[in-house]
Amino acid sequence: MTSYIWLIPFFPMVGFLINASIGVKFKRSWIHFVASAAVGLAFLCTLLIFIDLLKLEPSARHIENVLFDWIIAGKFKTEIGFLIDPLSVVMALVVTGVSFMIHIYSG
């Protein structure tokens, strides 16, 4: 399950980079499609993570996915990563779901 958590911010970032770099060469409908598809894929990944989280026992619904250590100084250690728990998944569902609807209806 934790292997595709990074895709949630990755898809919108790739959609932005495509539209920002080569989007001016395409029609407006293509730009809307790229933006909507990027956010829709992020919503789909969030939904899959939510379903995977529901399969776990309630006491085990807390997953940390550390990407890398950012600052290490003595006993102080700061890590960059993702925390998946019921609250963060619900918020991710709300944000990606509403963003997907906004992209669909604005296009």
OpenMM code with the backbone's topology and positions (N, CA, C; nanometers):
from openmm import Vec3, app, unit

residues = "MET THR SER TYR ILE TRP LEU ILE PRO PHE PHE PRO MET VAL GLY PHE LEU ILE ASN ALA SER ILE GLY VAL LYS PHE LYS ARG SER TRP ILE HIS PHE VAL ALA SER ALA ALA VAL GLY LEU ALA PHE LEU CYS THR LEU LEU ILE PHE ILE ASP LEU LEU LYS LEU GLU PRO SER ALA ARG HIS ILE GLU ASN VAL LEU PHE ASP TRP ILE ILE ALA GLY LYS PHE LYS THR GLU ILE GLY PHE LEU ILE ASP PRO LEU SER VAL VAL MET ALA LEU VAL VAL THR GLY VAL SER PHE MET ILE HIS ILE TYR SER GLY".split()
positions = [
    Vec3(0.0815, -0.1196, 0.0000),
    Vec3(0.0000, 0.0000, 0.0000),
    Vec3(0.0858, 0.1259, 0.0000),
    Vec3(0.1896, 0.1257, 0.0770),
    Vec3(0.2688, 0.2481, 0.0877),
    Vec3(0.3560, 0.2724, -0.0338),
    Vec3(0.3566, 0.1813, -0.1268),
    Vec3(0.4446, 0.1978, -0.2421),
    Vec3(0.3935, 0.3030, -0.3405),
    Vec3(0.2666, 0.3383, -0.3357),
    Vec3(0.2150, 0.4366, -0.4308),
    Vec3(0.1553, 0.5595, -0.3633),
    Vec3(0.1941, 0.5875, -0.2408),
    Vec3(0.1495, 0.7094, -0.1730),
    Vec3(0.2082, 0.8330, -0.2415),
    Vec3(0.3287, 0.8217, -0.2910),
    Vec3(0.3956, 0.9359, -0.3525),
    Vec3(0.3275, 0.9793, -0.4808),
    Vec3(0.2408, 0.8962, -0.5374),
    Vec3(0.1728, 0.9324, -0.6616),
    Vec3(0.0664, 1.0414, -0.6414),
    Vec3(0.0187, 1.0572, -0.5178),
    Vec3(-0.0856, 1.1581, -0.4925),
    Vec3(-0.0357, 1.2990, -0.5260),
    Vec3(0.0791, 1.3428, -0.4781),
    Vec3(0.1262, 1.4751, -0.5222),
    Vec3(0.1975, 1.4721, -0.6571),
    Vec3(0.2420, 1.3538, -0.7003),
    Vec3(0.3194, 1.3444, -0.8238),
    Vec3(0.2347, 1.3728, -0.9474),
    Vec3(0.1147, 1.3159, -0.9566),
    Vec3(0.0320, 1.3353, -1.0757),
    Vec3(-0.0040, 1.4827, -1.0988),
    Vec3(-0.0520, 1.5570, -0.9982),
    Vec3(-0.0780, 1.6997, -1.0239),
    Vec3(0.0477, 1.7794, -1.0594),
    Vec3(0.1619, 1.7409, -1.0007),
    Vec3(0.2853, 1.8105, -1.0340),
    Vec3(0.3236, 1.7872, -1.1804),
    Vec3(0.3092, 1.6647, -1.2270),
    Vec3(0.3403, 1.6347, -1.3671),
    Vec3(0.2423, 1.7067, -1.4600),
    Vec3(0.1144, 1.7088, -1.4230),
    Vec3(0.0163, 1.7819, -1.5033),
    Vec3(0.0486, 1.9290, -1.5120),
    Vec3(0.0902, 1.9872, -1.4003),
    Vec3(0.1307, 2.1279, -1.4021),
    Vec3(0.2510, 2.1495, -1.4914),
    Vec3(0.3524, 2.0630, -1.4797),
    Vec3(0.4730, 2.0790, -1.5602),
    Vec3(0.4436, 2.0653, -1.7095),
    Vec3(0.3548, 1.9724, -1.7451),
    Vec3(0.3180, 1.9570, -1.8864),
    Vec3(0.2472, 2.0820, -1.9366),
    Vec3(0.1490, 2.1284, -1.8594),
    Vec3(0.0733, 2.2459, -1.9029),
    Vec3(0.1575, 2.3735, -1.9004),
    Vec3(0.2484, 2.3840, -1.8057),
    Vec3(0.3303, 2.5050, -1.7971),
    Vec3(0.4378, 2.5092, -1.9044),
    Vec3(0.4909, 2.3946, -1.9399),
    Vec3(0.6016, 2.3952, -2.0348),
    Vec3(0.5557, 2.3885, -2.1809),
    Vec3(0.4647, 2.2981, -2.2124),
    Vec3(0.4247, 2.2835, -2.3527),
    Vec3(0.2755, 2.3051, -2.3736),
    Vec3(0.2066, 2.3518, -2.2722),
    Vec3(0.0629, 2.3708, -2.2836),
    Vec3(0.0203, 2.4815, -2.3771),
    Vec3(0.1056, 2.5802, -2.3983),
    Vec3(0.0683, 2.6911, -2.4869),
    Vec3(0.0611, 2.6471, -2.6323),
    Vec3(0.1187, 2.5330, -2.6648),
    Vec3(0.1166, 2.4826, -2.8025),
    Vec3(-0.0100, 2.4028, -2.8334),
    Vec3(-0.0877, 2.3703, -2.7307),
    Vec3(-0.2053, 2.2853, -2.7491),
    Vec3(-0.3339, 2.3660, -2.7396),
    Vec3(-0.4428, 2.3027, -2.7825),
    Vec3(-0.5742, 2.3644, -2.7685),
    Vec3(-0.6137, 2.3694, -2.6221),
    Vec3(-0.7096, 2.4553, -2.5933),
    Vec3(-0.7559, 2.4713, -2.4561),
    Vec3(-0.8183, 2.3425, -2.4023),
    Vec3(-0.8864, 2.2661, -2.4876),
    Vec3(-0.9481, 2.1417, -2.4423),
    Vec3(-0.8435, 2.0390, -2.3999),
    Vec3(-0.7297, 2.0372, -2.4673),
    Vec3(-0.6227, 1.9450, -2.4298),
    Vec3(-0.5632, 1.9838, -2.2943),
    Vec3(-0.5484, 2.1132, -2.2693),
    Vec3(-0.4950, 2.1601, -2.1418),
    Vec3(-0.5892, 2.1218, -2.0287),
    Vec3(-0.7201, 2.1368, -2.0503),
    Vec3(-0.8174, 2.0961, -1.9483),
    Vec3(-0.8129, 1.9462, -1.9256),
    Vec3(-0.7942, 1.8693, -2.0325),
    Vec3(-0.7870, 1.7245, -2.0179),
    Vec3(-0.6660, 1.6827, -1.9352),
    Vec3(-0.5507, 1.7424, -1.9617),
    Vec3(-0.4291, 1.7079, -1.8865),
    Vec3(-0.4464, 1.7426, -1.7389),
    Vec3(-0.4994, 1.8607, -1.7095),
    Vec3(-0.5180, 1.9020, -1.5703),
    Vec3(-0.6202, 1.8133, -1.4999),
    Vec3(-0.7314, 1.7843, -1.5662),
    Vec3(-0.8340, 1.6995, -1.5051),
    Vec3(-0.7848, 1.5570, -1.4857),
    Vec3(-0.7113, 1.5049, -1.5821),
    Vec3(-0.6588, 1.3690, -1.5702),
    Vec3(-0.5574, 1.3587, -1.4564),
    Vec3(-0.4745, 1.4599, -1.4401),
    Vec3(-0.3743, 1.4576, -1.3337),
    Vec3(-0.4399, 1.4553, -1.1960),
    Vec3(-0.5380, 1.5411, -1.1765),
    Vec3(-0.6058, 1.5455, -1.0469),
    Vec3(-0.6937, 1.4217, -1.0287),
    Vec3(-0.7532, 1.3726, -1.1360),
    Vec3(-0.8339, 1.2516, -1.1278),
    Vec3(-0.7508, 1.1302, -1.0904),
    Vec3(-0.6305, 1.1195, -1.1434),
    Vec3(-0.5422, 1.0087, -1.1061),
    Vec3(-0.4982, 1.0196, -0.9603),
    Vec3(-0.4771, 1.1414, -0.9132),
    Vec3(-0.4445, 1.1599, -0.7717),
    Vec3(-0.5619, 1.1177, -0.6841),
    Vec3(-0.6841, 1.1501, -0.7264),
    Vec3(-0.8030, 1.1080, -0.6521),
    Vec3(-0.8162, 0.9554, -0.6522),
    Vec3(-0.7882, 0.8930, -0.7656),
    Vec3(-0.7950, 0.7477, -0.7746),
    Vec3(-0.6932, 0.6811, -0.6821),
    Vec3(-0.5715, 0.7331, -0.6778),
    Vec3(-0.4705, 0.6786, -0.5866),
    Vec3(-0.5124, 0.6959, -0.4415),
    Vec3(-0.5695, 0.8109, -0.4089),
    Vec3(-0.6170, 0.8337, -0.2727),
    Vec3(-0.7283, 0.7373, -0.2374),
    Vec3(-0.8168, 0.7121, -0.3310),
    Vec3(-0.9259, 0.6170, -0.3082),
    Vec3(-0.8722, 0.4761, -0.2853),
    Vec3(-0.7722, 0.4360, -0.3615),
    Vec3(-0.7123, 0.3041, -0.3425),
    Vec3(-0.6434, 0.2922, -0.2066),
    Vec3(-0.5777, 0.3977, -0.1636),
    Vec3(-0.5143, 0.3969, -0.0316),
    Vec3(-0.6203, 0.3907, 0.0778),
    Vec3(-0.7307, 0.4616, 0.0593),
    Vec3(-0.8410, 0.4568, 0.1551),
    Vec3(-0.8973, 0.3155, 0.1670),
    Vec3(-0.9158, 0.2492, 0.0545),
    Vec3(-0.9673, 0.1121, 0.0562),
    Vec3(-0.8676, 0.0182, 0.1234),
    Vec3(-0.7390, 0.0354, 0.0938),
    Vec3(-0.6366, -0.0462, 0.1592),
    Vec3(-0.6319, -0.0210, 0.3092),
    Vec3(-0.6535, 0.1033, 0.3500),
    Vec3(-0.6526, 0.1370, 0.4923),
    Vec3(-0.7719, 0.0759, 0.5639),
    Vec3(-0.8859, 0.0665, 0.4957),
    Vec3(-1.0035, 0.0044, 0.5569),
    Vec3(-0.9842, -0.1450, 0.5807),
    Vec3(-0.8969, -0.2080, 0.5053),
    Vec3(-0.8717, -0.3516, 0.5218),
    Vec3(-0.7893, -0.3822, 0.6465),
    Vec3(-0.7201, -0.2815, 0.6997),
    Vec3(-0.6384, -0.3011, 0.8190),
    Vec3(-0.7245, -0.2973, 0.9441),
    Vec3(-0.6720, -0.3546, 1.0508),
    Vec3(-0.7404, -0.3451, 1.1801),
    Vec3(-0.7361, -0.2001, 1.2279),
    Vec3(-0.8363, -0.1575, 1.3057),
    Vec3(-0.8387, -0.0170, 1.3497),
    Vec3(-0.7132, 0.0261, 1.4254),
    Vec3(-0.6509, -0.0628, 1.4983),
    Vec3(-0.5305, -0.0245, 1.5725),
    Vec3(-0.4082, -0.0131, 1.4826),
    Vec3(-0.4142, -0.0679, 1.3616),
    Vec3(-0.2994, -0.0652, 1.2705),
    Vec3(-0.3159, 0.0360, 1.1588),
    Vec3(-0.4109, 0.1261, 1.1686),
    Vec3(-0.4377, 0.2240, 1.0618),
    Vec3(-0.3536, 0.3494, 1.0782),
    Vec3(-0.2257, 0.3298, 1.0903),
    Vec3(-0.1306, 0.4407, 1.1029),
    Vec3(-0.0035, 0.3977, 1.0307),
    Vec3(0.0218, 0.4561, 0.9148),
    Vec3(0.1343, 0.4133, 0.8331),
    Vec3(0.2236, 0.5328, 0.8058),
    Vec3(0.3522, 0.5158, 0.8318),
    Vec3(0.4503, 0.6184, 0.8012),
    Vec3(0.5373, 0.5688, 0.6871),
    Vec3(0.5539, 0.6514, 0.5867),
    Vec3(0.6386, 0.6190, 0.4730),
    Vec3(0.7455, 0.7278, 0.4638),
    Vec3(0.8634, 0.6988, 0.5147),
    Vec3(0.9729, 0.7955, 0.5175),
    Vec3(1.0446, 0.7922, 0.3833),
    Vec3(1.0552, 0.9078, 0.3195),
    Vec3(1.1245, 0.9172, 0.1918),
    Vec3(1.2748, 0.9341, 0.2104),
    Vec3(1.3137, 1.0283, 0.2962),
    Vec3(1.4563, 1.0482, 0.3225),
    Vec3(1.4725, 1.1288, 0.4501),
    Vec3(1.5929, 1.1220, 0.5069),
    Vec3(1.6272, 1.2034, 0.6232),
    Vec3(1.6696, 1.3409, 0.5746),
    Vec3(1.6122, 1.4437, 0.6346),
    Vec3(1.6401, 1.5788, 0.5899),
    Vec3(1.7536, 1.6411, 0.6708),
    Vec3(1.7369, 1.6448, 0.8026),
    Vec3(1.8384, 1.7034, 0.8902),
    Vec3(1.8717, 1.6015, 0.9981),
    Vec3(1.9998, 1.5753, 1.0153),
    Vec3(2.0459, 1.4893, 1.1236),
    Vec3(2.1543, 1.5665, 1.1972),
    Vec3(2.1282, 1.5968, 1.3240),
    Vec3(2.2238, 1.6694, 1.4062),
    Vec3(2.2202, 1.6111, 1.5471),
    Vec3(2.3133, 1.5238, 1.5769),
    Vec3(2.3144, 1.4595, 1.7076),
    Vec3(2.1929, 1.3686, 1.7245),
    Vec3(2.1158, 1.3941, 1.8291),
    Vec3(1.9944, 1.3155, 1.8509),
    Vec3(1.8746, 1.3701, 1.7734),
    Vec3(1.8891, 1.4892, 1.7173),
    Vec3(1.7813, 1.5508, 1.6398),
    Vec3(1.7793, 1.4927, 1.4989),
    Vec3(1.6634, 1.4498, 1.4575),
    Vec3(1.6505, 1.3893, 1.3256),
    Vec3(1.5168, 1.4324, 1.2662),
    Vec3(1.5211, 1.4911, 1.1460),
    Vec3(1.4004, 1.5330, 1.0762),
    Vec3(1.3892, 1.4515, 0.9485),
    Vec3(1.2732, 1.3907, 0.9310),
    Vec3(1.2503, 1.3057, 0.8153),
    Vec3(1.1438, 1.3670, 0.7253),
    Vec3(1.1582, 1.3438, 0.5967),
    Vec3(1.0581, 1.3843, 0.4994),
    Vec3(0.9854, 1.2578, 0.4554),
    Vec3(0.8544, 1.2615, 0.4627),
    Vec3(0.7786, 1.1435, 0.4250),
    Vec3(0.6293, 1.1696, 0.4305),
    Vec3(0.5541, 1.0625, 0.4306),
    Vec3(0.4085, 1.0687, 0.4325),
    Vec3(0.3554, 0.9956, 0.5545),
    Vec3(0.2526, 1.0510, 0.6146),
    Vec3(0.1821, 0.9869, 0.7245),
    Vec3(0.0407, 0.9575, 0.6768),
    Vec3(0.0040, 0.8320, 0.6821),
    Vec3(-0.1297, 0.7917, 0.6406),
    Vec3(-0.2032, 0.7404, 0.7624),
    Vec3(-0.3087, 0.8085, 0.7974),
    Vec3(-0.4005, 0.7648, 0.9023),
    Vec3(-0.5414, 0.8001, 0.8563),
    Vec3(-0.6443, 0.7603, 0.9295),
    Vec3(-0.7807, 0.7866, 0.8811),
    Vec3(-0.8103, 0.9338, 0.8545),
    Vec3(-0.7633, 1.0223, 0.9387),
    Vec3(-0.7908, 1.1646, 0.9186),
    Vec3(-0.7223, 1.2182, 0.7933),
    Vec3(-0.5959, 1.1830, 0.7733),
    Vec3(-0.5245, 1.2346, 0.6568),
    Vec3(-0.5801, 1.1770, 0.5262),
    Vec3(-0.6278, 1.0532, 0.5292),
    Vec3(-0.6866, 0.9956, 0.4084),
    Vec3(-0.8191, 1.0630, 0.3753),
    Vec3(-0.8994, 1.0897, 0.4765),
    Vec3(-1.0269, 1.1588, 0.4517),
    Vec3(-1.0010, 1.2993, 0.3977),
    Vec3(-0.9037, 1.3693, 0.4535),
    Vec3(-0.8720, 1.5028, 0.4027),
    Vec3(-0.8176, 1.4968, 0.2611),
    Vec3(-0.7358, 1.3964, 0.2314),
    Vec3(-0.6842, 1.3817, 0.0953),
    Vec3(-0.7972, 1.3492, -0.0019),
    Vec3(-0.8934, 1.2672, 0.0416),
    Vec3(-1.0095, 1.2385, -0.0429),
    Vec3(-1.0909, 1.3638, -0.0707),
    Vec3(-1.1109, 1.4455, 0.0315),
    Vec3(-1.1876, 1.5689, 0.0141),
    Vec3(-1.1145, 1.6641, -0.0803),
    Vec3(-0.9860, 1.6832, -0.0572),
    Vec3(-0.9095, 1.7788, -0.1386),
    Vec3(-0.9002, 1.7328, -0.2833),
    Vec3(-0.8628, 1.6073, -0.3054),
    Vec3(-0.8487, 1.5604, -0.4434),
    Vec3(-0.9844, 1.5450, -0.5114),
    Vec3(-1.0867, 1.5030, -0.4366),
    Vec3(-1.2201, 1.4889, -0.4951),
    Vec3(-1.2809, 1.6216, -0.5358),
    Vec3(-1.2725, 1.7200, -0.4481),
    Vec3(-1.3249, 1.8531, -0.4801),
    Vec3(-1.2437, 1.9168, -0.5916),
    Vec3(-1.1130, 1.8997, -0.5884),
    Vec3(-1.0289, 1.9548, -0.6952),
    Vec3(-1.0617, 1.8910, -0.8291),
    Vec3(-1.0886, 1.7616, -0.8297),
    Vec3(-1.1249, 1.6927, -0.9541),
    Vec3(-1.2581, 1.7458, -1.0074),
    Vec3(-1.3536, 1.7662, -0.9196),
    Vec3(-1.4835, 1.8211, -0.9634),
    Vec3(-1.4677, 1.9636, -1.0166),
    Vec3(-1.3852, 2.0430, -0.9529),
    Vec3(-1.3605, 2.1791, -0.9999),
    Vec3(-1.2973, 2.1766, -1.1388),
    Vec3(-1.2017, 2.0870, -1.1604),
    Vec3(-1.1376, 2.0778, -1.2912),
    Vec3(-1.2362, 2.0288, -1.3982),
    Vec3(-1.3221, 1.9365, -1.3621),
    Vec3(-1.4202, 1.8842, -1.4588),
    Vec3(-1.5187, 1.9943, -1.4980),
    Vec3(-1.5732, 2.0653, -1.3982),
    Vec3(-1.6780, 2.1624, -1.4283),
    Vec3(-1.6244, 2.2955, -1.4815),
    Vec3(-1.4965, 2.3221, -1.4635),
    Vec3(-1.4428, 2.4471, -1.5173),
    Vec3(-1.3979, 2.4320, -1.6616),
    Vec3(-1.3859, 2.3087, -1.7082),
    Vec3(-1.3375, 2.2845, -1.8447),
    Vec3(-1.4459, 2.2836, -1.9392),
] * unit.nanometer
topology = app.Topology()
chain = topology.addChain("A")
for resn in residues:
    res = topology.addResidue(resn, chain)
    for name in ("N", "CA", "C"):
        topology.addAtom(name, app.Element.getBySymbol(name[0]), res)
